[in-house]
Amino acid sequence: MAKEFPRLGLLALMAVALPLAGLAALLYAGWRWVSPRRGPAPRLRETDLEDVWFESLDGVRLHGLWLEGRPDHPTIVMCHGYFKSCAEPLEAGLALHRRGYNVFVIDFRACGRSGGRFTTVGAKETLDVLAAVRLAKRRWGRLPIGVLGISMGGAAAIMAAARSTDIAALVADSAYADIEGVIRHKIPDFVPFPWLVPLGGVAVSIGELLAGSRIRDVRPIDFVDKISPRPVLFIYGECDSFVPWPQPQELFERAGDPKEIWFAPGSDHAVAKDDYPEEYQRRVESFFERYLLEKKAMKPASPRKARPEPSRRARR
């Protein structure tokens, strides 16, 4: 009889510990998907790169890198993807700078060197894009302004362009149409058993509470038709494993003219720029040349304004 007591105690302990462990795992998963890991800042070789600090529309302190181009060239704002930083689009930005463009590469909130604790997968990042465009217009007086966004950056840029006509042309690389649909598509990849899929939804809800946003609000598909007559270039990997197939076609069909789309053969999500660097850059540069440089040539140059402060030259 005495031997039964340790067994009963162990069972009672397990009955308490297992639910607590499950709850802790859910809380961690909810925190993890909205909390980017901050990697090291990109190692900069360009002596003309400058750190710029500015505020998002809701007051979050943001970081960006500014590359001064030719006085008669437009500005391109570059936006990275989920859990990334300004390092992701930097090479494409440097290539545009070599063509004479002024380039402003930003770190979204909670990413890179920017402030903020949580990502909102596009909801509040839209405010970051709008703030970057506003800064480029107000402080440098460079018009027109183009935006290139990758994945989450592309989704945020679409929603920002619908709100601001200061964005004259947009490249949306691997942008999703509806993040809720993407999450439903990806949750099974992160749980070991199908019956755990509903718990993935619980973790998503916990992340929403922490970040103070709702994924149902991140629907570029509801905004893309408001961009026309400004042009959009969509870029996708032919084998994108993140954005489910109907979404690229839905975004393209909903967008007004002028619009273009390129599927990079065999590429996965957001890596067309790595798999086909020359073709990627050729298409991006050709797009901005037609819709920004030619447009700029038809208008008198905007007066140059004071450069932003505070800023400091980036370390190599």
C-alpha positions in Angstrom: 0.0 0.0 0.0 2.9 2.4 0.8 4.2 1.9 -2.7 1.0 3.3 -4.2 1.6 6.7 -2.6 4.7 7.6 -4.7 2.9 6.5 -7.8 -0.1 8.6 -7.0 2.1 11.6 -6.2 3.9 11.2 -9.5 0.6 11.0 -11.4 -0.6 14.1 -9.6 2.6 15.9 -10.4 2.3 15.0 -14.1 -1.3 16.0 -14.1 -0.3 19.5 -13.0 3.0 19.8 -14.9 1.9 18.7 -18.3 -0.8 21.3 -18.7 1.6 24.0 -17.4 4.2 22.9 -19.8 1.7 23.0 -22.6 0.6 26.5 -21.6 4.2 27.6 -21.4 4.9 26.2 -24.9 1.9 28.1 -26.3 2.9 31.3 -24.6 6.5 30.9 -26.0 5.2 30.2 -29.5 2.9 33.2 -29.4 5.7 35.4 -28.3 8.2 33.9 -30.7 6.3 34.6 -33.9 6.0 38.3 -33.2 9.5 38.8 -31.8 12.2 39.0 -34.4 15.7 37.8 -33.6 18.0 40.7 -34.1 21.1 39.7 -36.0 24.3 41.7 -36.5 24.1 44.9 -38.5 25.3 44.6 -42.1 29.0 45.2 -42.7 29.1 48.3 -44.8 31.7 49.0 -47.5 30.1 52.0 -49.0 31.6 55.2 -47.5 28.6 57.2 -48.6 26.1 55.2 -46.5 24.7 57.2 -43.6 22.7 56.1 -40.6 19.4 58.0 -40.4 17.0 58.0 -37.4 13.3 58.9 -37.7 9.9 58.2 -36.2 7.2 56.1 -37.6 3.7 57.6 -37.7 2.9 56.1 -34.3 6.1 57.3 -32.7 8.3 54.2 -32.9 12.0 55.2 -33.4 13.2 53.7 -36.7 16.6 53.3 -38.4 17.5 53.6 -42.0 20.5 53.8 -44.3 20.7 56.7 -46.8 22.8 56.6 -50.0 23.1 59.9 -51.8 22.6 59.7 -55.5 22.6 62.1 -58.4 20.8 65.4 -57.8 18.4 64.8 -60.7 17.5 61.2 -59.8 14.5 60.0 -57.8 14.6 58.2 -54.4 13.9 54.5 -53.9 12.7 53.4 -50.4 13.7 49.7 -49.8 11.7 47.5 -47.3 12.8 44.1 -46.0 10.7 41.0 -45.1 9.5 39.3 -42.0 12.3 38.7 -39.4 14.8 40.4 -41.7 16.6 43.7 -41.6 17.9 46.4 -44.0 20.6 43.9 -44.9 18.1 41.9 -47.1 17.4 44.5 -49.8 20.8 46.3 -49.4 22.5 44.8 -52.4 19.6 45.6 -54.7 19.7 49.1 -53.3 23.4 49.5 -53.9 22.9 48.4 -57.5 20.2 51.1 -57.9 22.5 53.6 -56.4 25.2 52.8 -58.9 22.5 53.8 -61.5 22.3 57.2 -59.9 19.2 56.7 -57.6 19.0 58.0 -54.1 18.4 55.0 -51.9 16.8 54.8 -48.5 16.9 51.3 -46.9 14.9 51.0 -43.7 14.7 48.7 -40.7 11.1 48.0 -39.8 10.0 48.2 -36.1 11.5 45.5 -33.9 14.0 44.6 -36.6 17.6 45.5 -37.2 18.5 48.7 -35.2 15.0 50.1 -35.0 13.0 50.4 -31.8 9.8 48.5 -31.0 9.4 45.1 -29.5 7.1 43.2 -31.9 6.5 42.7 -35.5 2.9 43.0 -36.8 3.6 41.3 -40.2 2.5 44.4 -42.1 -0.2 46.1 -40.1 1.9 48.7 -38.3 4.8 48.3 -40.8 2.6 50.2 -43.2 3.1 53.2 -40.9 6.9 52.7 -41.1 6.7 52.8 -44.9 4.6 56.0 -44.9 7.0 57.6 -42.5 10.0 56.8 -44.6 8.3 58.2 -47.7 7.3 61.3 -45.9 10.9 61.8 -44.7 12.3 61.4 -48.2 9.9 63.9 -49.5 10.1 66.4 -46.7 13.8 66.4 -46.0 15.4 65.7 -49.3 12.7 66.9 -51.7 13.3 64.1 -54.1 10.3 63.4 -56.3 9.0 61.1 -57.6 9.5 58.3 -55.0 9.5 54.6 -55.7 9.3 51.7 -53.2 10.7 48.2 -53.4 9.4 45.8 -50.7 10.2 42.2 -50.1 7.6 39.8 -48.6 6.2 41.6 -45.6 7.8 44.8 -47.0 5.9 44.3 -50.2 2.6 43.8 -48.4 3.2 46.9 -46.2 4.2 48.9 -49.3 1.0 48.0 -51.2 -1.1 49.2 -48.2 1.0 52.3 -47.9 0.8 53.1 -51.6 -3.0 52.9 -51.4 -2.8 55.7 -48.7 -0.2 57.9 -50.2 0.1 59.2 -53.7 3.7 60.2 -52.9 4.6 56.6 -53.9 4.8 57.0 -57.6 5.9 53.4 -58.5 6.0 50.1 -56.5 7.9 46.8 -56.8 6.2 44.2 -54.7 8.5 41.2 -54.4 6.8 38.1 -52.9 4.0 40.1 -51.3 1.1 38.1 -49.8 -2.5 39.1 -50.5 -3.8 38.0 -47.1 -1.5 37.1 -44.2 -4.3 35.1 -42.4 -4.4 32.8 -45.4 -0.6 32.4 -45.4 -0.6 31.5 -41.7 -3.4 28.9 -42.2 -1.2 27.5 -45.0 2.0 27.4 -42.9 0.8 26.3 -39.4 0.8 22.6 -40.3 4.5 22.9 -41.2 5.3 23.8 -37.5 3.2 21.2 -35.6 4.1 17.5 -35.4 0.5 16.2 -35.4 -2.6 17.4 -37.3 -4.6 17.5 -34.1 -2.3 20.2 -32.8 -3.1 22.6 -35.6 -5.9 24.4 -33.6 -3.2 25.1 -30.9 -1.2 26.9 -33.6 -4.2 29.2 -34.0 -4.1 29.9 -30.2 -0.4 30.8 -30.4 -1.2 33.2 -33.3 -3.9 34.9 -31.1 -1.4 35.2 -28.2 1.0 36.9 -30.6 -1.7 39.3 -31.8 -2.4 40.3 -28.2 1.3 40.9 -27.5 1.8 43.0 -30.7 -1.5 44.9 -30.4 -2.6 44.1 -33.9 -4.9 41.7 -35.8 -3.7 39.6 -38.7 -7.1 39.9 -40.3 -6.3 43.5 -41.0 -3.3 42.6 -43.1 -5.0 42.2 -46.4 -3.1 43.9 -49.3 -5.7 42.4 -51.6 -8.2 45.0 -50.3 -5.8 47.9 -51.1 -4.0 47.0 -54.3 -6.8 48.3 -56.6 -6.4 51.8 -55.1 -2.8 52.2 -56.4 -3.7 52.6 -60.1 -2.8 54.6 -62.3 0.5 54.3 -60.5 2.4 51.2 -61.8 3.2 48.0 -59.9 5.7 45.3 -60.7 5.0 42.0 -58.9 7.8 39.5 -58.5 7.4 35.9 -57.3 9.4 32.7 -57.1 7.7 30.0 -59.2 8.0 27.6 -56.3 7.1 29.9 -53.5 6.5 27.7 -50.4 5.3 30.6 -48.2 2.7 32.4 -50.2 0.0 29.9 -51.4 -0.5 29.9 -55.1 -3.8 31.6 -55.6 -2.6 34.8 -53.8 -0.1 36.1 -56.4 -2.7 35.7 -59.2 -5.4 37.3 -57.0 -3.2 40.4 -56.3 -2.2 40.8 -59.9 -5.8 40.5 -61.2 -7.1 42.9 -58.6 -4.4 45.6 -59.4 -5.2 48.2 -61.9 -3.1 49.1 -64.9 -0.2 49.6 -65.5 1.0 46.4 -63.9 3.6 43.7 -64.6 4.4 40.3 -63.1 7.5 38.1 -63.3 7.7 34.5 -61.9 11.3 33.5 -61.4 11.7 29.9 -62.6 12.3 27.4 -59.8 12.8 30.1 -57.1 11.3 29.8 -53.6 10.0 32.7 -51.5 11.8 36.0 -51.8 15.0 34.6 -53.3 14.5 35.6 -57.0 17.1 38.4 -56.3 19.6 35.7 -55.3 18.8 33.1 -57.9 18.6 35.5 -60.8 20.5 38.6 -59.7 21.1 40.0 -63.2 17.6 39.4 -64.4 16.1 40.7 -61.2 18.1 43.9 -61.3 17.4 44.4 -65.0 13.7 44.1 -64.5 13.7 46.4 -61.4 15.9 49.0 -63.1 13.9 49.0 -66.3 10.6 49.4 -64.4 11.9 52.4 -62.3 13.5 53.9 -65.4 10.3 53.9 -67.3 8.0 55.1 -64.5 10.3 57.3 -62.4 13.2 58.7 -64.5 11.1 59.4 -67.5 8.4 61.0 -65.3 11.1 63.0 -63.6 12.4 64.2 -66.9 9.0 65.7 -67.8 9.0 67.9 -64.6 11.3 70.6 -63.3 13.6 69.4 -60.6 12.5 69.9 -57.0 14.5 72.2 -54.9 17.0 70.5 -52.8 16.3 70.7 -49.1 18.3 70.3 -45.9 19.4 66.8 -45.2 17.9 65.0 -42.2 19.2 65.3 -38.7 20.2 63.6 -36.5 22.4 61.4 -38.8 25.9 60.2 -38.7 28.1 58.5 -41.2 27.9 54.7 -40.9 30.9 52.8 -39.8 32.5 50.6 -42.3 
